[in-house]
Amino acid sequence: MSEEFTLTQIDTYLQRLYADADSVRLEMEELARQRRFPIVGPLAGRHLDQLARMIGAQRIFELGSGYGYSALYFARAVGPAGQVHCTELDAENIRLAEMFLSEAGLWERVTYHQEEATAALARVGGTWDIIYNDIDKVGYPATIDLAYWHLRPGGLFITDNLFWHGRVFTGAADADTQGVIEFTRQLFAHSGFITSIYPARDGLAVALRL
Ligand SMILES: C[S@@+](CC[C@H](N)C(=O)[O-])C[C@H]1O[C@@H](n2cnc3c(N)ncnc32)[C@H](O)[C@@H]1O
């Protein structure tokens, strides 16, 4: 048996295993395909749901929410008493999120802030069980201390796109790639977090807040 296999093979295999009849999830994925919109996808999405349930998360703050695909997983995981706060600059994405998450019966658990994400977290304040980070990559390094101060000990700082579609491997010079590389370096060096990267799709960092 060959010991060489690719991330694409792993993704294809797991996506078949994870297939379900969740009509809202499938509609949101279809829209992402049509619009070439970057969602976290079903493999990492299931991981988000599982992590939230593992720590009994009730309060989740998302930095960069689009039309609510990652929030769909979190809103299910927190249960009826939980809250998911989302941030997004684009009004059309917020309208779509309301449509999809209402269809899923989850809109009451979700609050959208139409505001720059880190400013919204600083303004809303409070202590969170999970902070999920998916903003423009050039802004990644500035999220680390902000997340640290707004997470409870035992909470999780989860960040998407740590491989940045492979650009981190070659060290491309653009600001977004450099933002992801610098973020990863600082997060691994941070004494307030224990961090690992889950390598499905585009690399999901999971940092335990000490
Ligand atoms: C990569 S998409 C991901 C959406 C969602 N987390 C998901 O997995 O489906 C990131 C979204 O965050 C928004 N965004 C990016 N940077 C932002 C910022 N600094 N503040 C607020 N929204 C931001 C973008 O408009 C986009 O809709």
The ligand as an SDF file (V2000), in Angstrom:
LIG
                    3D

 27 29  0  0  0  0  0  0  0  0999 V2000
  -13.4830   34.1090    4.4450 C   0  0  0  0  0  0  0  0  0  0  0  0
  -15.0970   34.8070    4.6520 S   0  0  0  0  0  0  0  0  0  0  0  0
  -15.6160   33.5730    5.7820 C   0  0  0  0  0  0  0  0  0  0  0  0
  -16.9640   33.6020    6.3420 C   0  0  0  0  0  0  0  0  0  0  0  0
  -17.3380   32.5680    7.3720 C   0  0  0  0  0  0  0  0  0  0  0  0
  -16.4690   32.5970    8.5450 N   0  0  0  0  0  0  0  0  0  0  0  0
  -17.3940   31.1780    6.7960 C   0  0  0  0  0  0  0  0  0  0  0  0
  -16.5610   30.3450    7.0780 O   0  0  0  0  0  0  0  0  0  0  0  0
  -18.3040   30.9460    6.0180 O   0  0  0  0  0  0  0  0  0  0  0  0
  -14.6860   36.2370    5.6100 C   0  0  0  0  0  0  0  0  0  0  0  0
  -15.8180   37.2730    5.7030 C   0  0  0  0  0  0  0  0  0  0  0  0
  -15.3880   38.2270    6.6670 O   0  0  0  0  0  0  0  0  0  0  0  0
  -15.6070   39.5400    6.1890 C   0  0  0  0  0  0  0  0  0  0  0  0
  -14.4910   40.3420    6.7440 N   0  0  0  0  0  0  0  0  0  0  0  0
  -13.1740   40.2840    6.4050 C   0  0  0  0  0  0  0  0  0  0  0  0
  -12.4360   41.0930    7.1670 N   0  0  0  0  0  0  0  0  0  0  0  0
  -13.2990   41.6900    8.0240 C   0  0  0  0  0  0  0  0  0  0  0  0
  -13.1430   42.6130    9.0850 C   0  0  0  0  0  0  0  0  0  0  0  0
  -11.9310   43.1040    9.4170 N   0  0  0  0  0  0  0  0  0  0  0  0
  -14.2480   42.9970    9.7540 N   0  0  0  0  0  0  0  0  0  0  0  0
  -15.4840   42.5090    9.4340 C   0  0  0  0  0  0  0  0  0  0  0  0
  -15.6940   41.6120    8.4360 N   0  0  0  0  0  0  0  0  0  0  0  0
  -14.6110   41.2070    7.7540 C   0  0  0  0  0  0  0  0  0  0  0  0
  -15.6100   39.4780    4.6860 C   0  0  0  0  0  0  0  0  0  0  0  0
  -16.4940   40.4590    4.1540 O   0  0  0  0  0  0  0  0  0  0  0  0
  -16.1200   38.0370    4.4270 C   0  0  0  0  0  0  0  0  0  0  0  0
  -17.5070   38.0340    4.2250 O   0  0  0  0  0  0  0  0  0  0  0  0
  1  2  1  0
  2  3  1  0
  2 10  1  0
  3  4  1  0
  4  5  1  0
  5  6  1  0
  5  7  1  0
  7  8  2  0
  7  9  1  0
 10 11  1  0
 11 12  1  0
 11 26  1  0
 12 13  1  0
 13 14  1  0
 13 24  1  0
 14 15  1  0
 14 23  1  0
 15 16  2  0
 16 17  1  0
 17 18  1  0
 17 23  2  0
 18 19  1  0
 18 20  2  0
 20 21  1  0
 21 22  2  0
 22 23  1  0
 24 25  1  0
 24 26  1  0
 26 27  1  0
M  CHG  2   2   1   9  -1
M  END
$$$$
